[in-house]
């Protein structure tokens, strides 16, 4: 970044503080990680986990989950267009099929393709926090948690109020939204509805996005029952999103919905947490917009599942056991009609010795898929508490991913699937250290992953079709650091975050002149964020990210947000890519230059 750009950043931080707002700080050591089967406080876990708190979400420069996740190291979100309309999610160099997303612990993977992983993202207005779990997670979550998992925790408590939102910005982008809460004697309810539209930042990138989110909690005075329902409908021009950059008239419509019911039964030493859910996905793609006769795909997927998790406290520690059973269906004019039965059993035990300084958690996941072999995936977590603030840890585990239906059956003018694919497998290892005090949070981790039968789309000649193949062996190694510094200034808390990831991956014993996904990861990634407040009615946030790919291409982007609040009125300005960086994140799709979005919110109480 040029020196003058750094000067302007500092200038913006110093002189954009006419108003600000007060926020309460959530203590990380008090957060219970609900994404784990054995629930432990954040400070006692022995993995690399990052918590994005409600405060972080409110003050960030992002207004959707895709943009938000980009601001944290080790997470690589490659977007096509604005507002997270189409984006792929990667953790530590894995592919977009290798990261699992959960909503309140419900697995939301799409059996068609990982391209739809981000379609299920709920509005940030309804999110309490986001748990980013990095490293091998198959032992805890099963299929798709190959390189990590992201659990979105929705709000558990609500106030009786109604918030209206209007937004308008570059490219005639507009939003209208209502978010309401109702807290009754023995139940609580929250509802969000929104509609976003845009003309697009270049030819054929217009979009319309509709969201509905409902969450109710019944029987709150005794044994609560949670009911969640969400629906997302997206229609967008996909100029160069798939196929090749020259395919400028592509068009896509996607729908994602989720319904889940869960509860929690507990006694002094025993906890039983059952849940049932239904997830539906729909994807309609046209190679030339409004000309389906040229090339058109329509895929409909359904997943119906149930799971239960139990924990038992005893003198020798905590034992966790769980079973997840699901049936998956797909109906597609391209991929055909298929179904799959999935059964996964989990068993783990956590015990502590030496005055609870050393914690050890071995475990195993046992899986059955009706169209693949039975597999077992063991793993272990270790942690040693040197002091109340300082801990070292390590973990090792086997992880896996079965092919998606696109990997197996897809056929297009540019791409062909492979019905003979084997599941991906890997052994992942990690060692790290973490320090947490009132002012500092520091985490350093080194990781290594040796994958076999990794699935990638490859070809030998440029004019050939992309074909899904199992690669012989791929290794990935890297180091990751995260630092957060909190300090008081002018009577308000300031927060500075910085993260860096170095990643190196290598194909062993195989020469691949053209590879589409797996090895186009990050090599260097630097993220920084300064959330500041100096006067009573205004808060400002500036976010920086730098990415360098293995092929040498790199870019840096700076976003800025200014938020003024007075009583129940809030006005925000989001200024994205303020230095007009020209860059692409995936598939040679150019990202927009400088753009702005103004958001007005008012809360009726």
SULWONOR-V477499 format. One record per residue. N is the residue number from 1. RES is the residue in one small letter. PSI is psi in degrees with one decimal (none if undefined). OMEGA is omega in radians with two decimals (* if undefined). D_LAST is the distance of its C-alpha to the last C-alpha in Angstrom with 2 decimals. Layout:
# SULWONOR-V477499
N/RES/PSI/OMEGA/D_LAST, N/RES/PSI/OMEGA/D_LAST
This chain:
# SULWONOR-V477499
1/x/138.2/-3.12/45.51, 2/x/153.4/-3.10/47.16, 3/x/-39.0/-3.12/47.06, 4/x/-31.3/3.10/45.52, 5/x/-41.2/3.10/42.56, 6/x/-38.8/3.12/41.96, 7/x/-44.1/-3.13/42.20, 8/x/-33.9/3.09/39.51, 9/x/-48.4/3.12/37.17, 10/x/-41.0/-3.14/37.73, 11/x/-41.4/-3.14/37.34, 12/x/-38.7/3.14/33.95, 13/x/-34.8/-3.05/32.72, 14/x/-32.6/-2.97/34.11, 15/x/4.5/-3.14/33.03, 16/x/33.7/-3.01/29.67, 17/x/52.6/-3.12/27.73, 18/x/-34.8/3.14/26.46, 19/x/164.2/2.98/22.83, 20/x/176.5/-3.05/21.18, 21/x/158.7/3.13/18.35, 22/x/143.7/3.10/18.53, 23/x/145.5/3.06/18.69, 24/x/141.8/-3.11/19.79, 25/x/129.3/3.13/23.08, 26/x/130.0/-3.11/23.77, 27/x/124.0/-3.08/27.31, 28/x/-36.2/-3.07/29.46, 29/x/-12.2/3.12/31.88, 30/x/-9.9/-3.12/29.28, 31/x/129.3/3.05/28.27, 32/x/126.1/-3.09/30.05, 33/x/97.3/-3.10/31.45, 34/x/-13.2/3.13/30.46, 35/x/-15.3/3.12/32.65, 36/x/148.1/3.07/35.72, 37/x/-45.9/2.99/37.38, 38/x/107.9/-3.04/38.16, 39/x/126.2/3.13/34.90, 40/x/152.4/3.05/35.56, 41/x/152.2/-3.12/33.58, 42/x/-39.9/-3.06/33.51, 43/x/-17.1/-3.07/35.98, 44/x/-1.6/-3.11/38.53, 45/x/156.0/-3.11/38.77, 46/x/45.7/3.07/42.05, 47/x/170.8/3.04/41.04, 48/x/104.6/-3.09/39.68, 49/x/132.9/3.08/35.95, 50/x/133.8/3.12/33.28, 51/x/122.3/2.98/29.62, 52/x/108.4/-3.03/27.05, 53/x/169.8/3.08/24.02, 54/x/-39.0/3.11/20.35, 55/x/-43.5/3.11/20.75, 56/x/-41.5/-3.13/23.80, 57/x/-46.7/-3.11/22.12, 58/x/-37.9/-3.02/19.24, 59/x/-3.9/-3.06/21.84, 60/x/168.1/3.10/24.65, 61/x/8.4/-3.08/26.25, 62/x/149.5/3.03/25.70, 63/x/17.8/3.00/23.20, 64/x/163.0/-3.02/25.00, 65/x/-37.9/-3.12/26.80, 66/x/-48.4/3.13/30.28, 67/x/-34.2/-3.13/29.86, 68/x/-46.6/-3.09/28.22, 69/x/-25.3/3.12/31.13, 70/x/-20.1/-3.01/33.63, 71/x/7.5/-3.08/32.72, 72/x/133.2/-3.01/34.24, 73/x/148.5/-3.10/37.96, 74/x/-13.5/3.10/39.87, 75/x/125.1/-3.08/37.47, 76/x/102.5/3.10/38.87, 77/x/116.1/-3.11/36.67, 78/x/109.5/-3.01/38.85, 79/x/151.5/2.93/36.96, 80/x/98.8/-3.13/38.29, 81/x/-169.2/-3.03/36.14, 82/x/166.6/3.07/32.59, 83/x/26.4/3.11/29.15, 84/x/26.5/-3.01/30.93, 85/x/-43.9/3.00/32.33, 86/x/122.6/-3.10/35.43, 87/x/152.1/3.13/36.05, 88/x/145.0/-3.02/38.20, 89/x/126.3/-3.13/37.40, 90/x/146.1/3.00/40.14, 91/x/126.2/3.08/40.42, 92/x/43.5/2.99/43.49, 93/x/-1.9/3.09/45.58, 94/x/175.0/3.12/45.26, 95/x/172.5/-3.14/44.88, 96/x/-12.9/3.06/41.71, 97/x/-5.3/-2.96/42.90, 98/x/8.5/3.09/43.03, 99/x/129.1/-3.13/39.40, 100/x/135.3/3.04/37.34, 101/x/132.9/3.10/33.58, 102/x/147.3/3.01/31.65, 103/x/114.4/-3.03/28.09, 104/x/39.6/3.10/27.24, 105/x/-1.6/3.10/31.02, 106/x/125.3/-3.11/31.90, 107/x/132.1/-3.02/34.67, 108/x/23.9/-3.11/34.05, 109/x/149.8/3.12/37.41, 110/x/119.8/-3.08/38.80, 111/x/-16.5/3.12/42.45, 112/x/-53.5/-3.11/43.27, 113/x/150.0/3.06/42.67, 114/x/-10.4/3.05/40.63, 115/x/-23.8/-3.09/39.80, 116/x/7.5/-3.12/36.89, 117/x/-42.1/-3.05/35.50, 118/x/-6.0/-3.13/32.67, 119/x/-24.1/-3.04/31.77, 120/x/-1.2/-3.07/29.69, 121/x/128.5/-3.10/27.37, 122/x/163.3/-3.13/23.74, 123/x/141.5/-3.08/20.95, 124/x/-18.5/3.11/20.31, 125/x/-21.8/-3.08/16.51, 126/x/10.9/-3.08/17.36, 127/x/130.3/3.07/20.04, 128/x/-44.5/3.10/20.11, 129/x/167.3/3.09/23.60, 130/x/128.5/3.12/26.91, 131/x/117.4/3.11/30.22, 132/x/112.2/-3.11/33.28, 133/x/117.0/-3.06/36.44, 134/x/148.1/3.13/39.61, 135/x/-174.6/-3.06/43.14, 136/x/128.5/-3.08/44.70, 137/x/11.1/-3.13/42.23, 138/x/-33.9/3.13/44.21, 139/x/-28.7/-3.08/44.97, 140/x/-38.1/-3.00/41.27, 141/x/-19.5/-3.10/39.94, 142/x/-150.5/-3.05/43.08, 143/x/140.7/3.03/43.75, 144/x/-17.1/3.10/42.33, 145/x/55.1/-3.00/41.29, 146/x/-46.6/3.14/44.44, 147/x/-5.1/3.13/43.29, 148/x/-179.0/-3.12/39.85, 149/x/154.5/3.09/36.54, 150/x/120.4/3.14/32.87, 151/x/119.9/3.11/30.31, 152/x/117.0/-3.12/26.71, 153/x/118.2/-3.12/24.47, 154/x/164.3/-3.11/21.16, 155/x/135.6/3.14/18.05, 156/x/-29.3/3.11/18.78, 157/x/141.6/-3.12/15.62, 158/x/154.6/3.02/12.09, 159/x/154.4/3.08/8.65, 160/x/102.8/-3.10/6.77, 161/x/168.7/3.12/4.60, 162/x/126.6/3.14/6.62, 163/x/124.6/3.06/8.65, 164/x/143.6/-3.11/11.53, 165/x/133.3/2.99/14.76, 166/x/137.3/3.14/17.97, 167/x/146.4/3.08/21.10, 168/x/142.9/-3.12/24.67, 169/x/-158.7/-3.09/27.78, 170/x/151.8/3.10/31.46, 171/x/26.7/-3.11/33.35, 172/x/40.1/3.09/30.87, 173/x/126.2/-3.10/28.45, 174/x/152.3/-3.14/25.09, 175/x/140.9/2.92/21.95, 176/x/130.2/-3.04/19.15, 177/x/150.0/3.02/16.60, 178/x/131.3/3.10/13.47, 179/x/120.7/-3.07/12.08, 180/x/153.3/3.08/10.00, 181/x/145.4/3.13/9.86, 182/x/117.6/-3.10/10.55, 183/x/110.3/-3.12/12.03, 184/x/-177.5/-3.05/14.60, 185/x/-43.8/-3.06/17.56, 186/x/19.8/3.10/20.02, 187/x/161.8/3.05/18.37, 188/x/151.9/-3.04/15.62, 189/x/143.1/3.04/15.10, 190/x/140.1/-3.08/14.15, 191/x/139.1/3.04/15.16, 192/x/131.4/3.00/16.07, 193/x/140.0/-3.13/18.17, 194/x/157.6/3.06/19.81, 195/x/127.3/3.12/22.97, 196/x/138.1/3.11/24.99, 197/x/156.1/3.09/28.23, 198/x/148.2/3.02/30.92, 199/x/-13.7/-3.13/34.45, 200/x/151.9/-3.07/35.54, 201/x/-4.6/3.00/37.17, 202/x/177.4/-3.06/40.67, 203/x/131.8/3.05/42.52, 204/x/45.2/2.96/41.13, 205/x/21.0/3.07/38.07, 206/x/159.2/3.12/35.48, 207/x/160.3/2.96/32.82, 208/x/128.6/-3.04/30.08, 209/x/121.7/3.12/27.69, 210/x/135.6/-3.13/25.35, 211/x/140.7/2.98/23.19, 212/x/129.9/3.12/21.54, 213/x/131.1/3.12/20.29, 214/x/132.2/3.02/19.38, 215/x/130.3/3.12/19.42, 216/x/144.7/3.06/19.35, 217/x/121.6/-3.12/20.50, 218/x/158.2/3.08/22.32, 219/x/44.5/-3.02/24.14, 220/x/-20.2/-3.09/22.14, 221/x/-13.1/3.14/23.94, 222/x/-98.1/3.13/27.36, 223/x/101.1/-3.04/28.41, 224/x/146.9/3.05/25.43, 225/x/122.4/3.14/26.03, 226/x/133.0/3.07/24.29, 227/x/126.6/-3.14/24.35, 228/x/139.0/3.09/23.80, 229/x/132.6/-3.14/24.50, 230/x/147.3/-3.12/24.57, 231/x/130.9/3.09/26.39, 232/x/132.3/3.13/27.47, 233/x/122.3/-3.09/29.68, 234/x/134.1/3.06/31.44, 235/x/124.5/-3.03/34.09, 236/x/145.5/2.96/35.81, 237/x/136.5/-2.99/39.05, 238/x/56.8/-3.12/40.89, 239/x/104.6/3.11/43.38, 240/x/9.2/-3.07/45.60, 241/x/-39.0/-3.10/43.13, 242/x/-171.8/3.14/45.84, 243/x/-105.1/-3.13/49.61, 244/x/160.5/3.13/50.67, 245/x/-21.4/-3.14/49.19, 246/x/-14.4/-3.14/51.41, 247/x/84.0/-2.97/49.55, 248/x/-9.9/-3.04/47.20, 249/x/21.7/3.11/46.33, 250/x/154.6/-3.09/44.78, 251/x/146.5/-3.09/41.69, 252/x/146.0/2.99/39.45, 253/x/130.1/3.13/36.78, 254/x/148.5/3.02/35.16, 255/x/139.0/3.07/32.91, 256/x/133.3/3.11/31.60, 257/x/151.5/-3.12/29.88, 258/x/133.2/3.02/29.37, 259/x/128.9/-3.13/28.70, 260/x/147.1/3.08/28.97, 261/x/131.2/-3.12/28.85, 262/x/160.7/3.07/29.40, 263/x/178.2/-3.08/29.51, 264/x/113.9/3.11/30.91, 265/x/126.4/-3.06/33.58, 266/x/152.7/2.99/34.88, 267/x/-161.4/-3.10/37.20, 268/x/-37.6/-3.04/38.56, 269/x/-0.8/-3.03/40.61, 270/x/136.7/3.10/39.77, 271/x/135.0/3.11/36.84, 272/x/121.4/-3.06/36.76, 273/x/94.8/3.08/34.20, 274/x/156.4/3.04/34.88, 275/x/148.9/3.01/33.14, 276/x/153.1/-3.06/34.04, 277/x/160.6/3.05/33.00, 278/x/126.2/3.10/33.96, 279/x/132.0/3.13/33.81, 280/x/142.1/3.06/35.04, 281/x/145.9/3.09/36.02, 282/x/135.0/-3.11/37.57, 283/x/120.2/3.07/39.30, 284/x/122.9/-3.08/41.12, 285/x/134.0/3.04/43.18, 286/x/128.9/3.12/45.50, 287/x/-38.9/3.02/48.00, 288/x/121.8/-3.03/48.14, 289/x/132.1/3.14/45.06, 290/x/19.7/3.02/45.57, 291/x/67.3/-3.08/49.04, 292/x/-20.0/-3.13/48.69, 293/x/-19.9/3.12/52.44, 294/x/-54.9/3.07/53.12, 295/x/126.8/-3.10/51.16, 296/x/135.8/3.04/48.12, 297/x/142.3/3.01/46.62, 298/x/117.7/-3.13/44.27, 299/x/134.2/3.05/43.24, 300/x/124.9/-3.14/41.13, 301/x/147.0/3.06/40.48, 302/x/139.2/3.05/39.14, 303/x/122.3/3.09/38.76, 304/x/124.1/-3.04/38.36, 305/x/166.1/3.04/38.31, 306/x/148.1/3.10/37.78, 307/x/158.2/3.00/38.13, 308/x/145.4/3.09/38.07, 309/x/135.9/3.11/38.22, 310/x/148.7/3.00/39.58, 311/x/144.6/-3.13/40.14, 312/x/119.2/3.07/42.58, 313/x/134.7/3.10/42.90, 314/x/-178.0/-3.13/46.46, 315/x/-22.1/-3.10/48.84, 316/x/8.6/3.08/49.73, 317/x/-154.8/-3.11/46.21, 318/x/127.3/3.12/43.55, 319/x/132.3/3.10/44.64, 320/x/136.8/3.14/42.45, 321/x/140.5/-3.14/43.42, 322/x/155.1/3.07/41.85, 323/x/133.3/3.12/42.85, 324/x/120.2/-3.14/41.32, 325/x/129.5/-3.11/42.75, 326/x/152.2/3.03/41.87, 327/x/129.7/-3.10/43.49, 328/x/137.9/3.11/43.18, 329/x/144.8/3.00/44.26, 330/x/137.8/3.04/44.84, 331/x/120.6/-3.00/46.10, 332/x/140.3/3.08/47.22, 333/x/-12.9/3.14/49.72, 334/x/-46.5/-3.05/50.77, 335/x/-16.5/-3.11/50.33, 336/x/-174.1/3.12/51.37, 337/x/126.2/-3.10/50.03, 338/x/160.0/3.02/49.78, 339/x/159.8/-3.04/48.19, 340/x/135.3/3.02/48.05, 341/x/131.5/-3.11/47.57, 342/x/128.3/3.08/46.15, 343/x/125.2/3.13/46.44, 344/x/130.8/3.05/45.65, 345/x/141.0/-3.10/46.16, 346/x/140.5/3.06/44.98, 347/x/128.1/3.09/46.46, 348/x/159.6/3.14/45.89, 349/x/132.1/3.12/46.40, 350/x/125.8/3.05/45.17, 351/x/153.4/-3.09/47.25, 352/x/140.1/3.14/47.47, 353/x/176.2/-3.13/50.66, 354/x/56.8/3.14/51.97, 355/x/38.7/3.10/49.34, 356/x/23.2/3.06/46.65, 357/x/-34.4/-3.14/47.54, 358/x/123.6/3.04/48.68, 359/x/139.1/-3.12/46.59, 360/x/129.2/-3.14/48.16, 361/x/91.3/2.99/46.50, 362/x/157.3/3.13/48.94, 363/x/172.4/-3.14/47.95, 364/x/146.3/3.00/48.95, 365/x/130.9/3.10/47.54, 366/x/124.8/-3.01/49.82, 367/x/145.9/3.01/49.26, 368/x/128.4/3.02/50.75, 369/x/134.2/-3.04/50.41, 370/x/-21.4/3.14/52.36, 371/x/11.5/3.07/53.65, 372/x/169.8/-3.07/54.23, 373/x/160.5/3.01/55.96, 374/x/138.6/-3.10/54.67, 375/x/155.1/3.04/53.60, 376/x/137.3/-3.06/52.75, 377/x/96.6/-3.13/50.78, 378/x/164.0/3.08/51.01, 379/x/170.0/-3.12/49.37, 380/x/142.6/3.04/48.85, 381/x/139.8/3.11/46.52, 382/x/140.8/3.09/47.88, 383/x/142.3/3.10/46.29, 384/x/122.1/-3.11/47.75, 385/x/106.7/3.13/45.76, 386/x/-37.9/3.07/47.86, 387/x/-179.2/3.12/45.45, 388/x/-23.1/-3.09/41.88, 389/x/-19.4/-2.95/40.89, 390/x/131.6/-3.12/43.51, 391/x/141.6/3.01/44.28, 392/x/151.2/-3.06/46.65, 393/x/164.6/3.06/46.37, 394/x/154.2/3.07/47.99, 395/x/155.4/-3.12/47.66, 396/x/141.4/3.13/49.87, 397/x/156.5/3.02/49.55, 398/x/145.1/-3.11/50.70, 399/x/164.0/-3.00/48.30, 400/x/164.9/3.02/48.69, 401/x/127.8/3.06/47.43, 402/x/154.1/-3.11/48.94, 403/x/146.7/3.01/49.39, 404/x/167.6/3.09/46.83, 405/x/-27.8/3.04/48.06, 406/x/-43.6/3.09/48.20, 407/x/-38.4/-3.03/50.47, 408/x/-40.0/-2.87/52.70, 409/x/-4.9/-3.00/52.96, 410/x/143.1/3.11/51.63, 411/x/122.1/3.13/54.12, 412/x/175.7/3.11/53.71, 413/x/-18.0/-3.09/55.99, 414/x/-13.9/-2.98/55.01, 415/x/145.6/3.10/54.11, 416/x/138.2/3.12/55.63, 417/x/-171.2/-3.07/54.50, 418/x/107.1/-3.07/56.74, 419/x/-8.6/-3.11/56.97, 420/x/13.8/-3.12/59.02, 421/x/146.8/3.01/56.31, 422/x/157.8/3.05/55.96, 423/x/148.9/3.03/52.74, 424/x/144.0/3.10/51.88, 425/x/151.5/3.12/52.50, 426/x/151.8/2.94/52.11, 427/x/120.4/-3.10/52.64, 428/x/142.1/-3.14/50.06, 429/x/150.5/-3.11/50.37, 430/x/139.8/2.96/48.25, 431/x/146.3/-3.08/48.63, 432/x/175.4/3.08/46.16, 433/x/144.3/3.14/45.02, 434/x/143.8/3.13/41.63, 435/x/132.7/-3.10/40.75, 436/x/120.8/3.07/37.45, 437/x/-173.3/-3.12/36.86, 438/x/-32.5/-3.08/34.16, 439/x/-31.9/-3.02/34.91, 440/x/141.0/2.86/36.74, 441/x/120.5/-3.09/36.40, 442/x/134.5/3.10/39.54, 443/x/130.3/3.08/40.71, 444/x/131.3/-3.13/44.07, 445/x/141.2/2.99/45.38, 446/x/138.2/-3.05/48.51, 447/x/155.1/3.13/48.75, 448/x/135.4/-3.13/51.47, 449/x/127.5/3.08/51.41, 450/x/108.6/-3.03/54.50, 451/x/142.8/3.07/53.78, 452/x/148.3/-3.13/56.27, 453/x/32.1/3.11/56.21, 454/x/134.2/-3.08/53.28, 455/x/125.7/3.06/52.43, 456/x/161.8/3.06/52.52, 457/x/119.1/-3.00/53.44, 458/x/166.5/3.00/56.71, 459/x/156.9/-3.11/59.70, 460/x/-36.5/3.12/63.07, 461/x/151.3/-3.06/63.56, 462/x/-32.3/-3.10/61.08, 463/x/-5.1/3.14/61.92, 464/x/163.0/3.00/61.46, 465/x/149.2/2.95/58.50, 466/x/134.4/3.14/55.93, 467/x/136.2/3.11/56.69, 468/x/128.3/-3.13/54.81, 469/x/154.3/2.95/56.98, 470/x/119.5/3.09/56.94, 471/x/154.9/-3.06/57.86, 472/x/-56.9/-3.11/60.39, 473/x/135.2/3.13/58.51, 474/x/130.2/3.08/55.79, 475/x/145.9/3.08/54.97, 476/x/132.7/3.10/51.93, 477/x/152.8/-3.11/51.65, 478/x/178.4/3.09/49.40, 479/x/145.4/-3.07/47.64, 480/x/134.3/3.12/43.98, 481/x/143.4/3.06/42.41, 482/x/134.7/3.13/38.86, 483/x/133.8/3.01/38.01, 484/x/131.4/3.13/34.77, 485/x/125.0/-3.13/34.90, 486/x/132.1/3.14/32.10, 487/x/158.3/-3.14/32.63, 488/x/138.3/3.10/31.00, 489/x/130.8/-3.14/31.49, 490/x/28.2/3.12/30.16, 491/x/6.3/-3.13/27.96, 492/x/151.9/3.10/26.16, 493/x/133.9/3.05/27.18, 494/x/149.4/-3.10/29.02, 495/x/127.7/3.12/29.88, 496/x/127.9/3.11/32.93, 497/x/141.1/3.03/33.92, 498/x/138.8/3.10/37.26, 499/x/147.9/3.12/38.95, 500/x/136.9/3.06/42.38, 501/x/130.5/2.95/44.05, 502/x/132.1/-3.09/47.71, 503/x/135.1/3.08/48.86, 504/x/121.2/3.09/52.34, 505/x/157.6/-2.97/53.25, 506/x/132.9/3.02/56.67, 507/x/127.5/-3.13/58.37, 508/x/131.6/3.00/61.46, 509/x/37.3/3.09/64.66, 510/x/130.4/-3.13/63.32, 511/x/114.9/-3.07/63.66, 512/x/101.2/3.13/60.77, 513/x/-28.7/-3.13/61.06, 514/x/120.5/3.11/57.86, 515/x/130.8/-3.01/54.76, 516/x/-44.8/-2.93/51.45, 517/x/-61.9/-2.76/48.78, 518/x/-35.1/-3.04/49.61, 519/x/19.9/3.05/51.30, 520/x/46.6/-3.03/49.19, 521/x/-172.5/3.05/46.97, 522/x/151.2/2.97/46.01, 523/x/-48.5/3.03/48.69, 524/x/137.3/3.08/46.77, 525/x/127.4/3.11/43.02, 526/x/125.9/3.10/41.32, 527/x/144.7/3.10/37.58, 528/x/146.9/-3.09/35.90, 529/x/131.2/3.09/32.40, 530/x/110.9/3.13/31.33, 531/x/112.7/-2.97/27.68, 532/x/155.6/3.12/27.64, 533/x/129.0/-3.10/25.64, 534/x/-32.3/3.12/27.42, 535/x/167.3/-2.90/25.15, 536/x/-34.7/-2.96/21.70, 537/x/13.5/-3.10/19.80, 538/x/142.7/3.05/21.72, 539/x/143.1/-3.14/22.81, 540/x/151.9/-3.12/25.67, 541/x/134.8/3.09/27.31, 542/x/134.3/-3.06/30.76, 543/x/136.6/-3.13/32.32, 544/x/140.1/3.02/36.03, 545/x/139.3/3.09/37.99, 546/x/134.3/3.13/41.72, 547/x/133.7/2.98/43.48, 548/x/129.6/-3.13/47.20, 549/x/164.0/3.13/48.64, 550/x/-25.3/3.14/52.04, 551/x/3.3/3.09/53.64, 552/x/-13.6/3.11/52.97, 553/x/145.1/-3.12/50.20, 554/x/163.1/3.09/47.33, 555/x/158.6/2.99/44.37, 556/x/141.5/-3.05/41.68, 557/x/139.0/3.11/38.26, 558/x/129.3/3.06/35.76, 559/x/152.1/-3.09/32.07, 560/x/140.0/3.12/29.77, 561/x/137.4/3.10/26.02, 562/x/124.2/-3.08/24.40, 563/x/124.6/3.06/20.65, 564/x/138.1/3.13/19.15, 565/x/138.6/3.01/15.69, 566/x/111.5/-3.06/14.44, 567/x/-114.7/-3.06/11.16, 568/x/9.9/-3.11/8.60, 569/x/136.0/-3.14/11.70, 570/x/132.0/3.11/14.33, 571/x/125.0/-3.11/17.83, 572/x/146.5/2.97/20.47, 573/x/123.9/3.11/24.12, 574/x/122.7/-3.09/26.13, 575/x/105.6/-3.02/29.88, 576/x/143.2/3.13/31.94, 577/x/57.4/-2.98/35.66, 578/x/-16.8/3.12/35.89, 579/x/15.5/2.97/39.66, 580/x/38.4/3.14/40.47, 581/x/134.2/3.01/42.04, 582/x/119.4/-3.07/44.02, 583/x/163.6/3.01/43.74, 584/x/150.9/3.11/43.51, 585/x/-28.1/3.12/41.98, 586/x/148.7/2.99/43.78, 587/x/25.3/3.11/46.35, 588/x/24.9/3.08/47.04, 589/x/114.0/-3.13/43.83, 590/x/133.2/3.10/43.10, 591/x/158.0/-3.08/39.58, 592/x/152.1/3.05/37.93, 593/x/-157.9/-3.06/38.68, 594/x/132.9/3.10/36.21, 595/x/158.8/-3.07/33.03, 596/x/156.7/3.06/29.56, 597/x/126.3/3.11/26.07, 598/x/132.8/-3.04/23.23, 599/x/128.5/3.10/19.62, 600/x/126.7/3.13/16.63, 601/x/142.6/3.04/13.05, 602/x/134.2/-3.09/9.78, 603/x/124.1/3.06/6.31, 604/x/124.3/-3.10/3.78, 605/x/none/*/0.00
